[in-house]
Amino acid sequence: MNVLRIQLHQLIEQMTDDELQLAWSTVYGLHCDDQVLKAIQEAKRSQQPWDTLTHEEAILFLEGREKSRDQDI
């Protein structure tokens, strides 16, 4: 791994400012995508069948919230 760090450092030293900006944007975007993917995978592992609602259950839930909000007014 240390060899990769040295090679990457040498490559960075050869880049122009524009190339550095493009490289940063690309690498940072990949990093963010990786973090999101890990979060999605973790959510899938921890999700239970009762954690989600069917379309009909969601409609009933939202209608109940709407009725409750109307009563508060």
Contacts in CASP RR format, 6 or more apart in sequence:
PFRMAT RR
TARGET T0000
AUTHOR 0000-0000-0000
METHOD contacts of the structure
MODEL  1
MNVLRIQLHQLIEQMTDDELQLAWSTVYGLHCDDQVLKAIQEAKRSQQPW
DTLTHEEAILFLEGREKSRDQDI
12 20 0 8 1.000
12 23 0 8 1.000
15 23 0 8 1.000
53 61 0 8 1.000
END
